Protein backbone atom coordinates (compact mmCIF):
# COMPACT_ATOMS: atom_id res chain seq x y z
CA UNK A 1 0.00 0.00 0.00
CA UNK A 2 2.95 2.34 0.56
CA UNK A 3 3.87 2.24 -3.13
CA UNK A 4 0.29 2.98 -4.20
CA UNK A 5 0.01 5.83 -1.67
CA UNK A 6 3.33 7.24 -2.87
CA UNK A 7 2.23 7.27 -6.51
CA UNK A 8 -1.15 8.79 -5.60
CA UNK A 9 0.53 11.53 -3.53
CA UNK A 10 2.92 12.25 -6.39
CA UNK A 11 0.00 12.57 -8.79
CA UNK A 12 -1.69 15.09 -6.48
CA UNK A 13 1.55 17.07 -6.16
CA UNK A 14 1.94 17.00 -9.95
CA UNK A 15 -1.57 18.36 -10.49
CA UNK A 16 -0.94 21.15 -7.95
CA UNK A 17 2.36 21.96 -9.67
CA UNK A 18 0.66 22.28 -13.06
CA UNK A 19 -2.04 24.49 -11.57
CA UNK A 20 0.44 26.95 -10.04
CA UNK A 21 3.02 27.00 -12.82
CA UNK A 22 1.41 29.39 -15.31
CA UNK A 23 -1.82 31.35 -15.50
CA UNK A 24 -4.26 28.48 -15.72
CA UNK A 25 -7.90 29.57 -16.01
CA UNK A 26 -9.57 26.15 -16.20
CA UNK A 27 -13.10 25.73 -14.85
CA UNK A 28 -13.96 23.32 -12.06
CA UNK A 29 -15.51 20.98 -14.59
CA UNK A 30 -12.33 20.89 -16.67
CA UNK A 31 -10.22 20.24 -13.60
CA UNK A 32 -12.58 17.52 -12.38
CA UNK A 33 -12.46 15.80 -15.77
CA UNK A 34 -8.66 15.92 -15.95
CA UNK A 35 -8.22 14.62 -12.40
CA UNK A 36 -10.78 11.88 -12.99
CA UNK A 37 -8.86 10.75 -16.06
CA UNK A 38 -5.60 10.73 -14.06
CA UNK A 39 -7.11 8.81 -11.14
CA UNK A 40 -8.76 6.29 -13.47
CA UNK A 41 -5.50 5.77 -15.34
CA UNK A 42 -3.59 5.18 -12.10
CA UNK A 43 -6.25 2.76 -10.84
CA UNK A 44 -6.21 0.84 -14.11
CA UNK A 45 -2.43 0.77 -14.06
CA UNK A 46 -2.35 -0.76 -10.60
CA UNK A 47 -5.35 -3.09 -10.73
CA UNK A 48 -5.79 -3.69 -14.48
CA UNK A 49 -3.61 -6.80 -14.56
CA UNK A 50 -5.41 -8.31 -11.58
CA UNK A 51 -8.82 -7.63 -13.10
CA UNK A 52 -7.73 -9.15 -16.41
CA UNK A 53 -6.44 -12.24 -14.62
CA UNK A 54 -9.70 -12.60 -12.72
CA UNK A 55 -11.73 -12.17 -15.92
CA UNK A 56 -9.71 -14.78 -17.82
CA UNK A 57 -8.97 -17.38 -15.15
CA UNK A 58 -11.39 -16.60 -12.36
CA UNK A 59 -8.45 -16.30 -9.94
CA UNK A 60 -7.66 -12.99 -8.28
CA UNK A 61 -4.01 -11.96 -8.40
CA UNK A 62 -2.75 -9.49 -5.82
CA UNK A 63 -1.37 -6.54 -7.84
CA UNK A 64 0.42 -5.08 -4.84
CA UNK A 65 2.35 -8.28 -4.26
CA UNK A 66 3.72 -8.34 -7.77
CA UNK A 67 4.70 -4.71 -7.81
CA UNK A 68 3.98 -1.98 -10.33
CA UNK A 69 4.51 -2.97 -13.91
CA UNK A 70 4.07 -1.49 -17.32
CA UNK A 71 0.52 -0.52 -16.45
CA UNK A 72 1.59 2.19 -13.97
CA UNK A 73 4.10 3.59 -16.45
CA UNK A 74 1.31 3.77 -19.03
CA UNK A 75 -0.93 5.41 -16.43
CA UNK A 76 1.62 8.17 -15.93
CA UNK A 77 1.80 8.68 -19.68
CA UNK A 78 -1.99 9.16 -19.75
CA UNK A 79 -1.90 11.52 -16.73
CA UNK A 80 0.89 13.58 -18.30
CA UNK A 81 -1.04 13.88 -21.55
CA UNK A 82 -4.26 14.86 -19.73
CA UNK A 83 -2.65 17.62 -17.66
CA UNK A 84 -0.62 18.90 -20.62
CA UNK A 85 -3.78 19.17 -22.73
CA UNK A 86 -5.55 20.94 -19.85
CA UNK A 87 -2.74 23.48 -19.70
CA UNK A 88 -2.71 23.85 -23.50
CA UNK A 89 -6.41 24.71 -23.64
CA UNK A 90 -6.77 26.86 -20.52
CA UNK A 91 -3.39 28.46 -19.76
CA UNK A 92 -3.02 32.11 -20.78
CA UNK A 93 0.72 31.59 -21.21
CA UNK A 94 1.90 30.52 -24.71
CA UNK A 95 1.92 26.76 -25.22
CA UNK A 96 5.42 26.91 -26.69
CA UNK A 97 6.73 28.16 -23.33
CA UNK A 98 4.63 25.95 -21.07
CA UNK A 99 4.42 22.46 -22.54
CA UNK A 100 7.96 21.41 -21.58
CA UNK A 101 7.85 22.39 -17.86
CA UNK A 102 4.30 20.99 -17.59
CA UNK A 103 5.04 17.62 -19.18
CA UNK A 104 8.60 17.05 -17.89
CA UNK A 105 7.80 15.74 -14.34
CA UNK A 106 5.11 13.35 -15.60
CA UNK A 107 7.34 12.14 -18.42
CA UNK A 108 10.15 11.54 -15.92
CA UNK A 109 7.86 9.45 -13.70
CA UNK A 110 6.72 7.44 -16.72
CA UNK A 111 10.32 6.83 -17.85
CA UNK A 112 11.54 5.79 -14.37
CA UNK A 113 8.66 3.36 -13.84
CA UNK A 114 9.15 1.91 -17.32
CA UNK A 115 12.85 1.36 -16.62
CA UNK A 116 12.06 -0.25 -13.27
CA UNK A 117 9.50 -2.54 -14.92
CA UNK A 118 11.91 -3.48 -17.70
CA UNK A 119 14.67 -4.34 -15.22
CA UNK A 120 12.20 -6.30 -13.08
CA UNK A 121 10.84 -8.41 -15.90
CA UNK A 122 7.56 -6.52 -16.16
CA UNK A 123 7.20 -5.69 -12.47
CA UNK A 124 9.14 -3.42 -10.14
CA UNK A 125 9.74 -3.97 -6.43
CA UNK A 126 7.28 -2.03 -4.30
CA UNK A 127 10.06 -0.22 -2.45
CA UNK A 128 11.56 0.97 -5.70
CA UNK A 129 8.17 2.10 -6.96
CA UNK A 130 7.59 4.13 -3.79
CA UNK A 131 11.09 5.58 -3.89
CA UNK A 132 10.73 6.83 -7.46
CA UNK A 133 8.69 9.85 -6.32
CA UNK A 134 11.83 11.70 -5.19
CA UNK A 135 13.22 12.58 -8.63
CA UNK A 136 9.95 14.03 -10.03
CA UNK A 137 9.45 16.07 -6.84
CA UNK A 138 12.93 17.55 -7.16
CA UNK A 139 12.35 18.32 -10.86
CA UNK A 140 9.03 20.03 -10.09
CA UNK A 141 10.70 22.20 -7.46
CA UNK A 142 13.57 23.19 -9.78
CA UNK A 143 11.25 24.03 -12.69
CA UNK A 144 8.86 25.98 -10.47
CA UNK A 145 11.68 28.06 -8.99
CA UNK A 146 13.15 28.73 -12.43
CA UNK A 147 9.76 29.76 -13.76
CA UNK A 148 9.16 32.16 -10.87
CA UNK A 149 12.67 33.59 -10.90
CA UNK A 150 13.24 32.67 -7.24
CA UNK A 151 15.32 30.10 -5.47
CA UNK A 152 18.72 28.95 -6.60
CA UNK A 153 21.00 26.00 -7.05
CA UNK A 154 21.71 25.69 -3.35
CA UNK A 155 18.06 25.15 -2.50
CA UNK A 156 17.61 22.66 -5.32
CA UNK A 157 20.73 20.71 -4.39
CA UNK A 158 19.68 20.66 -0.72
CA UNK A 159 16.25 19.34 -1.61
CA UNK A 160 17.78 16.75 -3.94
CA UNK A 161 20.01 15.48 -1.12
CA UNK A 162 17.12 15.24 1.33
CA UNK A 163 14.90 13.48 -1.21
CA UNK A 164 17.70 11.07 -2.12
CA UNK A 165 18.20 10.07 1.52
CA UNK A 166 14.47 9.67 2.03
CA UNK A 167 14.12 7.65 -1.18
CA UNK A 168 16.88 5.32 -0.04
CA UNK A 169 15.10 4.82 3.27
CA UNK A 170 11.83 4.15 1.42
CA UNK A 171 13.42 1.58 -0.90
CA UNK A 172 15.51 -0.26 1.70
CA UNK A 173 13.72 0.26 4.99
CA UNK A 174 11.03 -1.71 6.80
CA UNK A 175 7.41 -0.75 6.06
CA UNK A 176 7.21 1.55 9.10
CA UNK A 177 10.52 3.27 8.23
CA UNK A 178 9.52 3.50 4.57
CA UNK A 179 6.19 5.12 5.44
CA UNK A 180 7.89 7.64 7.73
CA UNK A 181 10.58 8.47 5.14
CA UNK A 182 7.93 8.93 2.47
CA UNK A 183 5.97 11.29 4.72
CA UNK A 184 9.13 13.30 5.43
CA UNK A 185 9.90 13.42 1.71
CA UNK A 186 6.51 14.88 0.83
CA UNK A 187 6.51 17.22 3.82
CA UNK A 188 9.91 18.73 2.94
CA UNK A 189 8.76 19.31 -0.63
CA UNK A 190 5.51 20.95 0.48
CA UNK A 191 7.26 23.17 3.02
CA UNK A 192 9.83 24.42 0.52
CA UNK A 193 7.28 25.01 -2.22
CA UNK A 194 4.89 26.73 0.17
CA UNK A 195 7.62 28.90 1.67
CA UNK A 196 8.89 30.12 -1.69
CA UNK A 197 5.32 30.72 -2.86
CA UNK A 198 4.65 32.96 0.15
CA UNK A 199 7.92 34.82 -0.42
CA UNK A 200 7.07 35.28 -4.10
CA UNK A 201 3.62 36.65 -3.33
CA UNK A 202 5.00 39.03 -0.73
CA UNK A 203 7.69 40.27 -3.11
CA UNK A 204 5.15 40.76 -5.91
CA UNK A 205 2.86 42.69 -3.58
CA UNK A 206 5.62 45.01 -2.37
CA UNK A 207 6.91 45.43 -5.93
CA UNK A 208 3.48 46.35 -7.24
CA UNK A 209 2.94 48.85 -4.42
CA UNK A 210 6.36 50.39 -5.01
CA UNK A 211 5.80 50.65 -8.75
CA UNK A 212 2.47 52.35 -8.19
CA UNK A 213 4.19 54.92 -5.98
CA UNK A 214 6.89 55.49 -8.60
CA UNK A 215 4.31 55.92 -11.35
CA UNK A 216 2.22 58.24 -9.19
CA UNK A 217 5.24 60.45 -8.46
CA UNK A 218 6.23 60.39 -12.12
CA UNK A 219 2.71 61.38 -13.12
CA UNK A 220 2.70 64.32 -10.71
CA UNK A 221 6.01 65.56 -12.08
CA UNK A 222 4.92 65.30 -15.71
CA UNK A 223 1.59 66.91 -14.89
CA UNK A 224 3.36 69.88 -13.28
CA UNK A 225 5.44 70.44 -16.41
CA UNK A 226 2.38 70.14 -18.61
CA UNK A 227 0.49 72.69 -16.53
CA UNK A 228 3.44 75.08 -16.86
CA UNK A 229 3.39 74.71 -20.63
CA UNK A 230 -0.38 75.12 -20.83
CA UNK A 231 -0.21 78.21 -18.66
CA UNK A 232 2.44 79.79 -20.89
CA UNK A 233 0.38 79.05 -24.00
CA UNK A 234 -2.70 80.48 -22.31
CA UNK A 235 -0.83 83.76 -21.78
CA UNK A 236 0.60 83.78 -25.31
CA UNK A 237 -2.05 86.21 -26.64
CA UNK A 238 -1.45 88.62 -23.77
CA UNK A 239 2.29 88.54 -24.44
CA UNK A 240 1.71 89.45 -28.06
CA UNK A 241 -0.51 92.38 -27.09
CA UNK A 242 2.13 93.75 -24.71
CA UNK A 243 4.90 93.45 -27.32
CA UNK A 244 2.76 95.14 -29.99
CA UNK A 245 1.98 98.02 -27.64
CA UNK A 246 5.64 98.55 -26.75
CA UNK A 247 6.64 98.32 -30.42
CA UNK A 248 4.00 100.87 -31.40
CA UNK A 249 5.27 103.22 -28.70
CA UNK A 250 8.86 102.71 -29.89
CA UNK A 251 9.81 101.41 -26.45
CA UNK A 252 12.54 99.15 -27.80
CA UNK A 253 14.50 98.83 -24.57
CA UNK A 254 11.40 97.74 -22.67
CA UNK A 255 10.50 95.35 -25.52
CA UNK A 256 13.97 93.80 -25.41
CA UNK A 257 13.77 93.32 -21.64
CA UNK A 258 10.32 91.81 -21.98
CA UNK A 259 11.54 89.38 -24.64
CA UNK A 260 14.45 88.34 -22.39
CA UNK A 261 11.99 87.62 -19.59
CA UNK A 262 9.80 85.55 -21.89
CA UNK A 263 12.83 83.62 -23.09
CA UNK A 264 13.80 82.71 -19.54
CA UNK A 265 10.23 81.69 -18.83
CA UNK A 266 10.11 79.58 -21.96
CA UNK A 267 13.38 77.85 -21.08
CA UNK A 268 11.79 76.86 -17.80
CA UNK A 269 9.04 74.91 -19.53
CA UNK A 270 10.95 73.74 -22.57
CA UNK A 271 11.95 70.08 -22.85
CA UNK A 272 15.56 69.19 -22.14
CA UNK A 273 15.63 65.92 -24.03
CA UNK A 274 14.24 64.66 -27.31
CA UNK A 275 15.67 61.17 -27.40
CA UNK A 276 13.29 59.56 -29.87
CA UNK A 277 11.46 57.54 -27.21
CA UNK A 278 8.41 58.97 -25.49
CA UNK A 279 8.87 57.29 -22.11
CA UNK A 280 12.59 58.14 -21.92
CA UNK A 281 11.73 61.77 -22.74
CA UNK A 282 9.00 61.87 -20.11
CA UNK A 283 11.24 60.50 -17.36
CA UNK A 284 14.34 62.53 -18.18
CA UNK A 285 12.52 65.82 -18.78
CA UNK A 286 10.55 65.62 -15.55
CA UNK A 287 13.56 64.66 -13.43
CA UNK A 288 15.97 67.11 -15.03
CA UNK A 289 13.45 69.92 -14.63
CA UNK A 290 13.42 69.23 -10.90
CA UNK A 291 17.21 69.11 -10.85
CA UNK A 292 17.59 72.52 -12.50
CA UNK A 293 15.03 74.03 -10.16
CA UNK A 294 17.28 72.84 -7.32
CA UNK A 295 20.25 74.62 -8.88
CA UNK A 296 21.89 71.53 -10.39
CA UNK A 297 23.94 72.07 -13.54
CA UNK A 298 22.56 69.47 -15.96
CA UNK A 299 24.24 67.93 -18.98
CA UNK A 300 22.20 65.35 -20.87
CA UNK A 301 22.52 63.44 -24.12
CA UNK A 302 20.00 60.76 -25.08
CA UNK A 303 19.30 58.97 -28.33
CA UNK A 304 17.33 55.71 -28.22
CA UNK A 305 14.96 53.82 -30.53
CA UNK A 306 11.26 54.58 -30.51
CA UNK A 307 10.41 51.00 -29.49
CA UNK A 308 12.21 49.23 -26.64
CA UNK A 309 11.90 45.70 -25.31
CA UNK A 310 12.14 47.05 -21.76
CA UNK A 311 8.72 47.58 -20.18
CA UNK A 312 7.78 51.22 -19.51
CA UNK A 313 7.26 50.56 -15.80
CA UNK A 314 10.66 48.87 -15.51
CA UNK A 315 12.30 51.71 -17.41
CA UNK A 316 10.67 54.19 -15.04
CA UNK A 317 11.94 52.24 -12.03
CA UNK A 318 15.53 52.21 -13.32
CA UNK A 319 15.93 55.76 -14.61
CA UNK A 320 13.58 57.32 -12.06
CA UNK A 321 15.35 55.87 -9.03
CA UNK A 322 18.86 56.54 -10.29
CA UNK A 323 17.97 60.15 -11.07
CA UNK A 324 16.17 60.58 -7.74
CA UNK A 325 19.28 59.36 -5.93
CA UNK A 326 21.50 61.67 -7.98
CA UNK A 327 19.32 64.73 -7.32
CA UNK A 328 19.17 63.90 -3.62
CA UNK A 329 22.96 63.57 -3.45
CA UNK A 330 23.38 66.95 -5.16
CA UNK A 331 20.97 68.58 -2.70
CA UNK A 332 23.41 67.80 0.13
CA UNK A 333 26.13 69.93 -1.53
CA UNK A 334 26.62 73.71 -1.81
CA UNK A 335 24.78 75.30 -4.72
CA UNK A 336 27.96 75.91 -6.72
CA UNK A 337 29.02 72.26 -6.50
CA UNK A 338 25.92 70.58 -7.87
CA UNK A 339 26.15 68.91 -11.27
CA UNK A 340 24.54 65.99 -13.06
CA UNK A 341 25.54 64.25 -16.29
CA UNK A 342 23.18 61.84 -18.06
CA UNK A 343 23.89 59.75 -21.12
CA UNK A 344 21.42 57.27 -22.62
CA UNK A 345 21.96 55.55 -25.98
CA UNK A 346 21.59 52.32 -27.92
CA UNK A 347 24.91 50.57 -28.29
CA UNK A 348 24.57 47.65 -30.64
CA UNK A 349 22.04 45.31 -29.10
CA UNK A 350 22.19 47.00 -25.67
CA UNK A 351 20.45 49.98 -24.10
CA UNK A 352 23.15 51.82 -22.17
CA UNK A 353 22.55 54.47 -19.52
CA UNK A 354 25.19 56.38 -17.54
CA UNK A 355 24.28 58.76 -14.71
CA UNK A 356 27.01 60.70 -12.90
CA UNK A 357 26.51 63.28 -10.19
CA UNK A 358 28.49 65.31 -7.73
CA UNK A 359 28.79 63.81 -4.26
CA UNK A 360 30.46 64.52 -0.94
CA UNK A 361 34.22 64.19 -0.85
CA UNK A 362 34.22 61.85 2.14
CA UNK A 363 31.24 59.48 1.83
CA UNK A 364 30.12 57.52 4.86
CA UNK A 365 30.67 53.78 5.21
CA UNK A 366 27.07 53.10 4.20
CA UNK A 367 27.36 55.33 1.15
CA UNK A 368 30.61 53.69 0.05
CA UNK A 369 29.00 50.26 0.31
CA UNK A 370 25.61 51.30 -1.12
CA UNK A 371 23.81 50.63 2.16
CA UNK A 372 20.71 52.77 2.42
CA UNK A 373 20.23 55.02 5.40
CA UNK A 374 16.56 55.52 4.54
CA UNK A 375 13.61 53.74 6.03
CA UNK A 376 10.39 52.35 4.61
CA UNK A 377 9.74 52.19 0.87
CA UNK A 378 12.23 55.01 0.23
CA UNK A 379 15.08 52.56 0.88
CA UNK A 380 13.90 50.11 -1.76
CA UNK A 381 14.99 52.17 -4.77
CA UNK A 382 18.39 50.65 -5.49
CA UNK A 383 17.13 47.16 -4.65
CA UNK A 384 14.37 47.57 -7.21
CA UNK A 385 16.84 48.81 -9.81
CA UNK A 386 19.03 45.75 -9.24
CA UNK A 387 15.98 43.44 -9.38
CA UNK A 388 14.78 44.90 -12.68
CA UNK A 389 18.27 44.70 -14.21
CA UNK A 390 18.50 41.05 -13.13
CA UNK A 391 15.06 40.43 -14.65
CA UNK A 392 16.41 41.40 -18.08
CA UNK A 393 19.78 39.72 -17.44
CA UNK A 394 21.44 43.10 -17.80
CA UNK A 395 24.43 44.77 -16.15
CA UNK A 396 24.52 47.28 -13.28
CA UNK A 397 27.72 48.98 -12.15
CA UNK A 398 27.93 51.44 -9.24
CA UNK A 399 31.04 53.47 -8.44
CA UNK A 400 31.27 55.76 -5.43
CA UNK A 401 34.43 57.86 -5.32
CA UNK A 402 35.29 61.08 -3.49
CA UNK A 403 33.29 63.88 -5.09
CA UNK A 404 31.49 61.75 -7.68
CA UNK A 405 28.97 58.94 -7.89
CA UNK A 406 28.45 57.02 -11.14
CA UNK A 407 25.85 54.42 -12.14
CA UNK A 408 25.92 52.42 -15.36
CA UNK A 409 23.11 50.20 -16.63
CA UNK A 410 23.11 48.01 -19.71
CA UNK A 411 19.97 46.15 -20.85
CA UNK A 412 19.40 44.00 -23.94
CA UNK A 413 17.25 45.67 -26.60
URBEL-V419763 format. One record per pair of residues at least 12 apart in sequence whose ideal C-beta (glycine too) atoms are under 6 Angstrom apart, sorted by the first residue. I is the first residue (numbers start at 0). J is the second residue. Records with the same first field share a line. If there is no record, write none. Layout:
BEGIN
I->J + J
END
This chain:
BEGIN
1->129 + 177 + 178
2->125 + 128 + 129
3->45
5->129 + 132 + 181
8->185
9->132
10->37
13->104
16->139
17->82 + 86 + 101
20->146
21->90 + 92 + 97
22->91 + 92
23->89 + 90
24->89
25->85 + 89
33->81 + 85
36->81
37->78 + 81
40->74 + 77 + 78
41->74
44->70 + 71 + 74
45->62
46->62
47->70
48->62 + 70
49->62
65->122
66->122 + 123 + 124 + 125
67->123 + 128
68->116 + 121 + 122
69->116
71->112
72->109 + 112 + 113 + 116
75->105 + 108 + 109
76->109
78->105
79->102 + 105 + 106
83->101 + 102
86->101
100->142
104->135 + 138 + 139
107->135 + 138
108->135
111->131
115->127
126->170
127->170
129->169
130->166 + 169 + 170
133->162 + 166
136->162 + 188
137->158 + 159 + 162
140->158
141->155
147->199
149->195 + 199
150->195
158->191
161->187
162->184
165->180 + 183 + 184
168->180
169->181
209->376 + 379
210->312
213->315 + 316 + 319
217->315
220->285
221->281 + 285
224->288
227->268
228->268
231->268
270->284
271->284 + 287 + 299
272->284 + 299 + 301
274->301 + 302 + 303
275->303 + 305
276->303 + 305
278->311 + 314
279->303
282->315 + 318 + 319
286->322
290->326 + 339
293->330
294->334 + 337
295->329 + 337 + 339
296->338
297->339
298->340
299->341
300->342
301->343
302->344
303->343 + 345
304->345
308->412
309->410
313->387
316->383 + 387
317->384 + 387 + 408
320->380 + 384
321->354 + 406
325->339 + 354 + 356
328->356 + 358 + 404
329->356 + 357
332->357
336->357
337->357
338->357
339->356
340->355
341->354
348->412
349->409
350->410 + 412
351->409
352->408
353->407
354->406
355->405
356->404
358->403 + 404
360->401 + 402
362->399
367->399
369->397
391->410
393->409 + 410
394->409
395->408
END
